[in-house]
Amino acid sequence: MPSMVDPPGASDHALEDTSRVPPLSDRDRSRAHTDAELRMTLSAELAAPSLARERLSRWLAGHRWPAGQRDDLILAVSEAVSNSVEHGYGVDHGAVVERGGPVEVHGIVVAEPDGRRRAVLTVVDRGSWLPPSAFRGNRRHGLPLMEACVETLTVDGTDGGTTVVLRSRAVPPPA
């Protein structure tokens, strides 16, 4: 299976530091495919969700992930990255950003005992929670949206940033 690790300088949007990606749980580490890792670090800017969608789509396609589940994961990660950019770093349409930072995305494929697979995707930022903008007509749907797309969603917010862990529903082994 292919691996996609963005080398430093692979994109003008890429940063090099991936130190905040949390370690795998013992359960996931024991079942992770060593060649199934995705790592990208994006600058907190409006283009970050688009870049994350494109790279995650290629990575999942390389693992022959079923189309419907692939779309769900891409949507959930895109929303998590968008939240990091907007709420973690305060980047908004038309806003001048004085502080930004990295948005890290890490993914692995783990094998279940019955041969099925799961993707575990982690999105990490170093920002601090910022309240949503005054226009709230279409707000507050991100977490329910992500929850609908994955089997489990964990959000851990601290003063040092937010970590979102998305565990996919199990999918069959590649045919």
QUIHUDA-V155450 format. One record per backbone hydrogen bond with DSSP energy under -0.5 kcal/mol. NH is the residue of the N-H (numbers start at 1). CO is the residue of the C=O. E is the energy in kcal/mol with one decimal. If there is no record, write none. Layout:
nh=NH co=CO e=E
nh=NH co=CO e=E
This chain:
nh=4 co=37 e=-1.9
nh=6 co=4 e=-0.5
nh=6 co=39 e=-1.8
nh=10 co=7 e=-2.1
nh=14 co=11 e=-1.2
nh=15 co=41 e=-1.4
nh=21 co=18 e=-1.1
nh=29 co=25 e=-3.0
nh=30 co=26 e=-2.0
nh=31 co=27 e=-0.7
nh=31 co=28 e=-0.7
nh=32 co=28 e=-0.8
nh=32 co=29 e=-0.6
nh=33 co=109 e=-2.2
nh=34 co=32 e=-0.5
nh=36 co=33 e=-1.7
nh=38 co=107 e=-2.9
nh=39 co=4 e=-1.5
nh=40 co=105 e=-2.4
nh=42 co=103 e=-3.1
nh=43 co=13 e=-1.5
nh=44 co=101 e=-1.9
nh=45 co=43 e=-1.6
nh=48 co=45 e=-1.9
nh=51 co=47 e=-2.2
nh=52 co=48 e=-2.7
nh=53 co=49 e=-2.5
nh=54 co=50 e=-2.3
nh=55 co=51 e=-2.4
nh=56 co=52 e=-2.6
nh=57 co=53 e=-2.4
nh=58 co=54 e=-1.9
nh=59 co=55 e=-2.3
nh=60 co=56 e=-2.9
nh=61 co=57 e=-2.4
nh=62 co=58 e=-2.2
nh=63 co=59 e=-0.9
nh=63 co=60 e=-0.6
nh=64 co=61 e=-1.8
nh=65 co=60 e=-2.2
nh=70 co=66 e=-2.6
nh=71 co=67 e=-2.6
nh=72 co=68 e=-1.9
nh=73 co=69 e=-2.2
nh=74 co=70 e=-2.4
nh=75 co=71 e=-2.4
nh=76 co=72 e=-2.4
nh=77 co=73 e=-2.7
nh=78 co=74 e=-2.4
nh=79 co=75 e=-2.2
nh=80 co=76 e=-2.1
nh=81 co=77 e=-2.8
nh=82 co=78 e=-2.6
nh=83 co=79 e=-2.5
nh=84 co=80 e=-2.0
nh=85 co=81 e=-2.5
nh=86 co=82 e=-2.9
nh=87 co=83 e=-2.4
nh=88 co=83 e=-1.3
nh=88 co=84 e=-0.6
nh=89 co=84 e=-1.2
nh=90 co=86 e=-0.7
nh=91 co=85 e=-2.3
nh=95 co=92 e=-2.1
nh=97 co=95 e=-0.6
nh=98 co=96 e=-0.6
nh=103 co=42 e=-2.6
nh=104 co=124 e=-2.8
nh=105 co=40 e=-3.2
nh=106 co=122 e=-2.5
nh=107 co=38 e=-2.6
nh=108 co=120 e=-1.8
nh=110 co=108 e=-0.5
nh=110 co=118 e=-3.1
nh=111 co=31 e=-2.3
nh=112 co=116 e=-3.6
nh=115 co=112 e=-2.2
nh=117 co=171 e=-3.0
nh=118 co=110 e=-2.3
nh=120 co=108 e=-2.5
nh=121 co=119 e=-0.6
nh=121 co=166 e=-3.0
nh=122 co=106 e=-3.2
nh=123 co=164 e=-2.7
nh=124 co=104 e=-2.5
nh=125 co=162 e=-2.3
nh=126 co=102 e=-0.7
nh=128 co=88 e=-1.9
nh=130 co=87 e=-1.3
nh=136 co=134 e=-1.0
nh=139 co=136 e=-1.7
nh=145 co=141 e=-2.1
nh=146 co=142 e=-2.6
nh=147 co=143 e=-2.8
nh=148 co=144 e=-1.9
nh=149 co=145 e=-0.9
nh=149 co=146 e=-0.9
nh=150 co=146 e=-0.8
nh=150 co=147 e=-0.6
nh=151 co=167 e=-2.0
nh=152 co=167 e=-1.7
nh=154 co=165 e=-2.3
nh=156 co=163 e=-2.8
nh=157 co=155 e=-0.5
nh=158 co=161 e=-3.2
nh=161 co=158 e=-1.4
nh=162 co=125 e=-0.8
nh=163 co=156 e=-2.2
nh=164 co=123 e=-2.8
nh=165 co=154 e=-2.7
nh=166 co=121 e=-3.4
nh=166 co=164 e=-0.5
nh=167 co=152 e=-2.5
nh=168 co=119 e=-2.8
nh=168 co=166 e=-0.6
nh=171 co=117 e=-2.8
